[in-house]
């Protein structure tokens, strides 16, 4: 039996149905998908961002429940080991819903080999931790896109438009991925 999800395609702003094949939602041919779960309130869900490469490689940075180190009096600002590997279905279960938005970026314009090389090194490094402020899921997707050439695609002084983001959020990732996609179009 096939599983299907419903979401919004950021290219057309129309609803779409995607088939879940195994443990991956496959992007359109020769595309990478930036998957965005929106913030639904701090008591329900902070939101999430992940990246699916055209070959099915799944990049997601989610904190473990154990080993969390928070700052005094602010339990929601913490550091923890990340769960690696993590799958699309793990993220759907963790968020309780499918992504709200998919942003498709033509893989011919991203250096996916560089992204995978960066991800392999980053995710295997025992010092890499999920951190609320410095290395959350959104920062990780941004770093992957940068490894794939995002600054070159955006061109010029693109960093000036994004350098003032203190803590990357899923909303920031949706805007960043959309800017990359639109620059290619």
N, C-alpha and C positions, 0 to 999 in steps of 0.2 A: 504494500500500500504506500502510495506517495504522500508526502507531507507538503503542504503549501503554506506560504505566508503572504500577508497583505501589507503593503507599505506604500510610501510616496516616492516616486522617481523624481529626484531633484532636477533632472533635465527637462521634464515636461510638467512637473507639479501635478501629475495625474496618478491615481492609485494604480498599483500594479500587483500582479500575483507572481510569485517566484516559487519554483519547486525546490525543496530541500533535497539534495542528492547526497545520501549518506549523511555526513556530518558537516556539509559545506553548502552554502548558497552560492552557486556559481554565478559570477558576473557575466554579462554579455560577452561574446567572443572577443578576445584581444582587449579586454578592459580589466582594470582593477576597480574594486568597489570599496568605497569608504562607507562604513555602516555606522549610523548614528542613532543612539537611543537618547531621547530628550530628557532633560531634568523634569521630574514630576514631584518635587518637594523633598526636603531633606529627610522626612520621615518615611517616604515611599521609595524614591530612587533618585540618586544624584545624576543619572545618565551614564552613558558609556559610548566609547568610540572604538572601532576596530577597523582592520584593513584586510581585504581578501585580494590576493594577487591573481593574475589571470591563470596561473597554473594551480590554483587552489590553496597556496600557502596562506595560512591564517595568522594574523598578527593581532594579539590581544594582550593587554597588561592589566591583570586583575589581582587585587591583594588577597593573600591567604587570610583566613580567620584567626590563625594562631600567630604568635610572634609579633604582634603589633606593638609598636612603641609610639605613644602619643606624647604631645607636649602637655605640661600641667594645665588643668582646667579646660582644655580644649580637646576632647576625645576624638573629634572628627578630623583633626589634623594629626596624621600619623604616618609612620613608615612600617612596611611589612614585606616579607618575602612575597614574590609574585607567584601565581600559579602558572607553570609552564610545563607542558604545552596546554593550551586552552582551545576549545573548539567553538564554532559558531553556536552550536546547540547548547554548550555550557553557558555562553553569554545570554542566549534567549532564556534559559532556565534562571540564570542569576538575575536578570532584569525583570523577568516575569512577562515579558512581551517581546515581540519581534521588533527590529529596528524601525524607527519612525521614518527615517530617510536613508536612501542609498544615493551616493554621488558616484557616478561612473566616470572614470578617467581612462582615456585610451592608453593602453599599455605600451603602445609604440612610442609614446612620448616620455614614459617613465623608464628609468634604468632599473628594471626589476631585479637584475643580478646584483646590483649594488644594494638594493633594499634587502634582499635575502642575505647577503653577506653581512650587512650591518645587523640584521635581526639575529642571525646565528651567533654572532659574537656577543651582542648585547644580552640576549636571553640566556646564554650559557654562562655568563659572567656571574660568579657567586656574589659579587659586590653589587650587582644590579638589584635594586629594591623598588617596589611600588612606593611612591611618596606623594601624599596629597598635593603638596605645593610644587615640588620639583619634577617628579617623574610619574605622573598619573597616566591613565589610559590615553587621554587626549594628547599629552606631551609625547607619548610614545608613537602614536600615529603620525604626529607632526614630524618627529625625528625620522621616521621611516620615509615619509614623503620627501623630506629634505635630502636623505641619503639617495633617493631616486631622482634627484635633480630639480626639486620644486623651485629653488631660488633661481636656477637658470631658466626654467619655464616662465616664471613670473617676470624675470628680467629687471634690468635697471636697479632701482633702489627699493625693490620689493620688500626687503627686510624692514624698511622704515614703516611699512603699513602693518607689520605684525610684531615688531620688536618690543612694543609697549605692553604686550599681554603678559601679565604677571603669573597667572595660573591659567593654563590652557584648559578649556572646557569643551564638551561635545559640540556646543553651538559654535565655538571658535573653529573647530575642525570642519564642521559643515561649511562655514564661510571660506576657510582656507582651501578645502578641496574643490569647492565650487569656483573659486577664483582661478585655480589651476586648470580645471576643466574648461572654463570659459576662455582662458587665454589661449588654449590649444584650438578651440573651435574656430 
